[in-house]
Amino acid sequence: METQIDATVEKDSFYKKKALFEKALYKGEITNGGYVVKGDLSGIQSFIFNIPSKHASMYLKGRSAYLQLLSEVVARYVHDKLVGESMDFSQAVIYKGGGNFLLYYEDELIYEKIESLQAEIDKVLYEAHHEGLYLALAGVRYEKGYQATLNQRLQILKKRKFSGLSHHNLFEPYEKAERRPISGEKRIDNCGQEEVAGFYESFKKLAEEYIKAEAISFKSVKGGAGNYNSWDGVFDAFEQQVEFDNAHAEPYRMVNRIDVRSFDDLAKNSEGAEKLALLKVDVDNMGDLFSDKSLKQTQEISDALGFFFEEYLNTIIDEFKGDVELYNEEGKKVDIKENVRRIYTVYSGGDDAFLVGPWNVMVELASRLHQEFDAFAPKSAEISLSASLTIIDKNYPVIQAAETAENWLHLAKHRDGKNAICLFGEVFSWGEWGYIDKLVELLHGIIESTPGNPRAIIRKVEGTTSAFRKITNNINRHDELKMQSVYKLMYYVRHLKSGKNELAEIYKNIILDGFLRPDSFASENAHGLTKQVNVNYMIVPVACRLAEFYQRKMGKHDL
C-alpha cells in the first residue's frame, strides 16, 4: 500500500529543521579530547554510471543503492573493529551520507588500529572492484582545526590508493572475470554476445528489493568470508548483513520509490520533444559550513541537510506526479499508470542529489528545488545550491550524459559566487534562470495564440540576441547603458505580432537588474562584500531553445 504524504506534517518538519539548522550555525566551542575517524569513498561517479544502455534505470538504482549501503556497512565494520560491542554504533556516528562517515570515540587508543583497518578495507574493495572503488580511512585527535588535519590525511591516502596491499596483490593478473570483474566489465561468449558479469548483474536484483523497502536492518556477522559473487557477498566480507523489511528493521531515510522504471517511457512522456533531462544539484561551500563547528553542531547540520535531501525531497518529487503511458520495445503503447512519480532518483543524500525525468518536468523541478532550498537554508550563512541540467536524447549513452552533467556542475560551482545552474554549457545565476523561465512561458503563450510556423516566431525572438548582447557587454565591461542599443533591441521586438509588450517588459527588467541592481546577479562573500557577476546574454537563445523543445516531437530533423 502506498504511503500518502501529509503536506502539513512535512511543512511542520521543514520549519523545525530549518530552526535547528539556523541554531547549529552559530560559532561553537571545540573542547579538546577524544578521537574522530572519517571514511571517504571515491570512484562513485564512474562506478554508478558505467552501465549498459539496456535496462539502464535499474542498473543505476542498484549501483546507487549498493554504494549507499556500502558506506554504512564499512562504517559499522570500522566501529565493530574499534570498540566491539562496548558502544552502540548510533552513539559514535556524527554523520553519514554521500559516501562519507564521521565517527567519534573518547578512547584515543583506537589510533593504533586505523592503519590495519585501512589494509583490511583495501583488500576487500580491491578483490571486489579492483581499482574502481576506494575508501580512505583516517583518524585525528578532536581539537581545534581537526577538520583540516583530517582532510589532509585523507587526500594523502587517496594519492596512495591501496598502499596497504602487497605488491603481489596489486599486480596479480585476472584469471576469472566472472569472480572479480572490473567495474562494468563485460565478457564475450563463444557466440559473440556480450554478457554483464554476474557480480554486477546482482545489482539489478538489489534494486528490486531496495525500491520496495520501507526499512532496512544491519546485522553484524562474525567471520564473514565474502565470495564477491554478489553485492551481499561483499557485505559479508565486511562482517555485515543487510536485510529489508524484517520484523526488527530500523527506519532508514531514503528517496527510493520508483514508479516508472524505463528511461524510454519517461522520455516518451515528455511534453514536445521526447527527451530526458539529468538534474544534478549540490550544496555550495560545505567546507566553510563545517569549519570551526563542534561535533554536536556538525551532527545537527548534517541531520538538517539529510532531512532536506532524504525526506523533504520526497514531498517535492510527489508534487510532479502525473499520468504516464508505458510502451513495449517496439514502441507500442501497452499501459498507462495514473498519478505516479515521473522523476527517477538515481541518488539523493548528504548534500547532493542526482535525478532523471522528462525534460520539461526537470526544468520545472530545478526551479522548485532552488526555491525550496533557498527557503530552508539559514540566511546567516553563505550556503547556496548549484546545479546542472543536461537534456539528452533517450538513446544517448548514460555514462557520457553523466560526465557532461558533472562537468557542467563544475562550471556552475566555479562561477564567481557559485549559486548557479548550468544548461547547454552556459552558466546562469538563479536570477537569470528565473528570466529564462519567464521568457519560455511568454514564448509558449505567443505561439499558442499566433497562427503560423512556431519556429518562425521563435527565430524572430532569437534574432534579438545580437542587440541584447551589445547591451549586456556594455553593462559587464564598462558599467554603462547605451540607450541607442536599447532602442535597437526594441525595434527588433516590434516585429512580433503579439507578446511584444510583455517581451519588452522582460528585457527592461533584465537590463535594469544588470545595470541598476547588480545584486540580482551577484552574491555576498564571507566578508559581506558583493561579488559583481556579469549578465549572461545567452538567456535569450537558451530560452528560445527550450521553447522550441515544447513544440517538437522527435523525428529525423529533430534538434
N, C-alpha and C positions, 0 to 999 in steps of 0.2 A: 504494500500500500504506500502510495507516495505521500511524503510528509508535506503538509501545507505550511507555508511560512507566514507567521503573524507579523505584518509590517510594523505594527505598533510596538511589539516587543523588540524587533530588530532596531528600530529607531531609538528606543529607550536604551538598549545596549550600546548603540552608537554614541550617544551623548555621554553615557557613563564612562566608556573607554576613552573618549575624547578628553574628558576632565582628568582622568588618571594620566593620560599621555602628557597633558599640559603640566601637571604637577611633577611628573618624573623628569622634566627637562630643567628644572631649577638646579643650579650647581650643587652637587653632592660632595660629601666628605669621604675620602678614601682612607680607611684606617688600616695600617699595615698588619699583616698576619694571614696565614693560610696560603693556599696554592690554587692557581687556576690552570685548567687544562683545556686546550682548544683543538678541535679536529676540523680540517678544511678539505673538502672533497673537490678535486679538479678533474677536468675532462668531461664535464657534464654535457656541454653543448654538443660536442662531437658524438658522444655516446647516444644521446636521445635521438638525434636526427639521422644517424647513419642506418637507414632502414630502406627496405624495398618499397617501391611506389604502390604496389598492390597491397590492400588492407593496411595502408599507412596509418590510419587513425588508431587502430587497435595496437599496432606495434608502438606507436608514440605513447599511448596511455600506459601500456605495460612497462615500457622502459622508464617513463617518468615515475610511475608508482614504485618501481624497483629502487630507483635512486632515493626517493623519499624514505622508503623503509630501510634501505641500506644504511643511510646516515644515522638513523636511530638505532639500528642493530649494532653498528660499530660503537656508538656512544655507550650503549648498555654493556657491550663486551668490555670496553675500556673500564667502565665503572666496576664491573664484577671483578676484573683482574686487579684493580687498585685497592678496593676496600671489601670485596666479597659481600656477604650479607649483613655486615655490621651497619650499613647505612642504606636507606631506600633510595633508589635511583632518582625519584622525583625531588628528593631533598637536595641532591647535588646539582640538578640542572638549573643553569641560569638562563640559557636559551638554546633552542634547537630549531633548525629550519633552513631551507635554501642550501642544503649541502654542508651546513656548519653546525657545530655544537660547542657550548662552553659549559664546563663543569667546575665546581668549587669544592675544595676539601680543606679542613683545618690542619690535617696532618701533612707536614711538608716532606715526610719521608717517602711519599709516593714519587718524588722526583726521580728516585733511583730506578723506578720501574718503567718510566716513559720510553727510554731507548729500546728496551727489549720488546715492549708492546708495539713500537713502530715496526720493528723487524717482523713480528708475527702478522701484523696487518698487511705489510708489504707482501709477505708470502702468499696469503690468501687471495688478495686482489690480483697479484701477478699470475697466479695459477688460473684464476677465473677469467681475467680480462687482458692478460698480457700488459702492455703499457697504456691501455685505453682509459683506465680509471686509477687515480692515485689519491690517497688520503694522507695528508701531512698531520702529524700529531706533535704538539709542543706544550710545554708547561712552564710557568714562571711564578715567582712569589707575588702574592697580591699586595701591591704597593703602588704609590703614585707613579704614573707612567707605564703601568704594566701592559696596557694595550699596545703601545709602540714596540716594546720589547718582544711581546708575544708574536705580533705580526711580522717582525723582522726575522724571528726564528723560523716561522712558517715559510717565509719567502726563501730562506736559505735551503730548507728541506725540499721545496718544490724544484729548486735548481739541481738538486742531487737525488732525484727520484729513485726509489728502490735501492738506495745505497746500503740498506740493511741486509740485502740479499748477497749471497756469494756470487763470484764471477761465473761459477758453473751454472747456476740457475739463470743468470741473465743471458748467457749465450747458448743455452740449450735449444736445439732446433725442435720445431714442432713435428711430432710423428703422427698424431691423431687430431685432425682439425675438429672432429666431432666432439672430442673431450675437452679441448681447450681452444676454442675458436677466438680469433681476434675479433674485436667489436665489429659486428656487421658482416663477418666473413661468410663467404658463400663457397660451396664446392660444386664441381661439375660431375654429375654421374655419368655412367657409360653411354647414356642416350643423349648427352649434351644438355640436359635440363638442369637449371640452377635449383639448388635446394638450400634453404636457410638452415644453418647449423642448429642441431636440436636444442642446444642450451638457450639460444636466443628465441627459438620458437616457443619456449616455455613462457616468455613474457606475454604472449597473446593470452595464454590461459590465466596468467596473473591479472591481466586487465579485466577479464570477465568477472573474476572474483572481486576485484578492487572496486569496480564501478557500482557493484550491488551492495557493498558493505556499509553498514551503519556504524560498526565499531570494530576495533582491532585489539588483539591481545598479544603481548610479547612474553615469552616464557624462556627462562634460562635452562639449557640442557647441557649438562656436563659431558665433556669428552666427545663433542661432535666431530665427526670425521670429515664431512664435506666431500661430495662426489663431483661437484661442478657440472653436473648434467642438467641442472635446472636452477631457477632462482633461489628456491628454498634450500638447495644443496649448499649454496654459498653461505646462506644464513646459518646453516648447520655447522659450517666450518668456524663460524664466529660464536658457536655455542648458544645460538638463539633460535627460537621457533616463533613463527608468526601465524596466528590463526584469526579467521574472520568470523564475526558474529557468534562466538561461542557464549556460553552462559556467564562467563566471567570476563568477557571482553570489556575494555575500558573505552569511553568516548574518545574519538580521535578526529581532530578538526581537519577537514579536507574538502576541497571543491571537487567532488569525484563523479557526480552523476552525469551520464551522457545519454541523451535521448535519441540522437542521430549519430550513427557510427560510421557513416560513409562521407568522406570529403566530397565525393562526386555528387551525392544528394544535397549537401549543403550548398555547393556551387549552383546546382540547378534550381535551387530555391532563392537565388538572389533576385533582386529587382533589376531589370535591364540586363546588362552583360552577365553571363554565367561565370563569375569569378569568385575566388576565395580571397580572404584577407587574413594576414597574420598580424596580431597586435601584441607587441611586447612592451611592457611597462616596468619601470624600475625607479625606486626612490633615490633621489639625489642626496649627496653629502652625508652618507651613512657614517663615514669615519668621524666627521665632526659631531654627529649626533651622539655618538657613544663616548666621545672624548671627555675625560675627567669625570666620568659618572661612576657612582658606586655600583656594587653588584646588584643591589636592590633596584636602583634606577635602571640599570641595564636590563634587568628582568622585566620591569614594568614597561619599558619602551618596546622591547621585543614582543611582549604579550599584546600590546596595543596594535602593533603592525601585523602580528599574527591574526588578530581579530579581523582587521580590515581585509587582508588578502586570503584568509582561510575560512571566514564565516560571512562577513558582510558582503563580500563579492558574490556569494550565492544569491543574495537578495537582489543585487543589481542585475545579474545574469537572468534571473527569473522575470524581470520586467521586460525582457526582449523575447519572451515566448511567442510562438506563432504556429500556424499550421504548416506542416512540411510534407511535400509529396516525395514518395520513395520510388526509385527506378531500379530495374534489373540491369545486367551487364550489357544488354542490347539497347539500353536507353528507353525502354518501355515503362510507363508508369504502372506500378503494381499495387500501391497502397498509399494511404495518406494518414499521417499522425496529426492529431488535433492538439493545439495548445501545448507544445513541447519546447524544450530548450533548443535554440538554434545556434548556440555558442558552444564550441568544444574547448574544454580546458585541458591544455597539454600539461601545464603545471601552474600552481599558484601557492605561494607560501613565503614566509620570511619577509622580504621586502620587494618581491617582484612577481610577475605573472606572465604567462605566455598563452594566448587564446587564439582560436581559429574559428571562422564562421563566414557566412555570406558577406561579400564585401560591403554592401550598403548597411548591414546591421553593425559591422565592426567600425564603420565610420561614425555612426551614432554612439556606439559604446565607448570609443576613445574620448569623445566629449564628455560623456556621462561619468566615466571613471575619473577624469581630471576634476570635474565639478565636485564629485563626492569626496575625493582625497583632499582637495583644497579646503573643503568644509571641515574635514576630520583633522587635518594637520594643525598643530598649535601655531599661532601667528608669532609667538615669541622666538621661534627657531627658524633658521634658514633651511627649511625642508620642503621639497617640492617633488614633482613627478615628471619624469621624462619618458618618452615613448617613441616607438617606430611602428608605422603601419605599412605593410607590404602587400600589395594587391597583385595576385598572380592568376594565371590560367589554372584550371583544376588539374591539368596533367603535368604541370611544372614540377620538376623534382623537388621533393620536400627538403632535402639536405641543402640544396642551393638556396631555396627560399629562406631557410633558417639562417644561413650565413649572411644573406642580404639583410634580414631583419636585425641581426646582431650588429652588422656594420652600420646600419642606419641609426640604431640606438646609440652607438658610439658617437656618431656625428651629433645627435641631439644632446648628449650629455657633455659634449665638448664645446657646445655653443657658450659664449660668454654669458654666464648667469644660469646656464642649464635650463631647467623648467621649460622644456620644448618638446616638439613632436617632429619626426622626420617622415616625409611621404614623397615617393618618387625621387629620393635622394636630396630633396630640398628640406632645410630645417626652418621651422616656423615657431615663434613663440605661441603660447596658448591664446594670447590676444589675437594674433594673426589667424590662428586656426578658427577662432570664432567668426572672423570676417569671411573665411573660406566657406564656412557653414552657411552664412547669410547669402553669399553670392550663389552658391549651389541651389539654395531654396528659391532665390529670386529667379534664376535661370530656368528652374523646373517650372515655376509658375508662368513665366513668359512663354515657354514652349507649349504648355498646356492650353494657353489662351490665344495662341497665334497660329493660324493655319500655315502650312508650307513645310519646308525642309528644316527639321530641328538642327541639323548640322550647320546650315547657313546662319541661323540665329546665333549659335554658339561661336561660330567663326567671327561674326561681327563684334561680339564682346571680346573675343580673344585678340581682335585687331586693335583694341585699345591698349594692349600691353606696352607697346613701344612708347607711347606718350606717358603712360603711368610710370614706366621705368625711368624716364628722364626726370620726373618729379622726385621720385624716391632717391635717385642718385644725388640730386642737388641737396636733398634733406640730409642724406647719410654723409656725404663728403664735405659739404660746405655749410651745412646748417642754415640753408636758406630756401625759401619757397618762391619760385619764379611763376608769377601769375600767367605769363604767356604760355607756359607748358600746361597749366591748369585749363586755360581757355581751349587749347588744342585738344586736350582729353575730353572736355565736354562737347566739343564739335563732333568727335567720333561717336560719343554716346547718343547724340541727337538722331543718328541714322536708325536707331531702333524704333519699331512701330509701337511697341508697348514696353512698359517697365523702365523707360529711360530716366524718369524722375527718381524712382527707387534706386536704380543703379548709380545715378549721380550722387544721391544721398550717402550711399555706402562708400563711394570713392572719397567724398568730402570728409567723412568720419575717419577713414584710414589716414588721409593726408593730415588732418588736424591732430590725430593721435600721435602720428610720427613726428610732426613738427612742433606743435604747441604742448603736447603732453607725452614726452618721450618715455615716461614711466610706464605707459601702456605696453611698450615693447621692451621693458627692462626689468631688472630685479635688483634687490639690495644685497650687498655682500655682507660679510661678518661684521664690518665696521659701520654698517648702516648707510654706506655711500651708494648712490645709484649707479649701476653699470649701464652705460648707453649701449643699446643694441640696434643695429641697422634694421630698417624696414625692408622686408623681402618682397620685391616686386612680383615674384613668382606666385603670389597669392592669386592673381588673375588666371594665368594659364592652368594652374593646378585645379582651381575651381571649375574651369571650363572642361578639363579632362574628366572630372568626376561627374559633371552634368551630362557629358556625352555617354558615360557608362550607363547612366539611368535610361538612356534612350535605345540601347542596343541589346540584341540577343546575339550570342556567339555565332559566327559564320566565317567563311573563308576570308572575308575582308574586314574582320573584326580588328579592334585596336591592338 
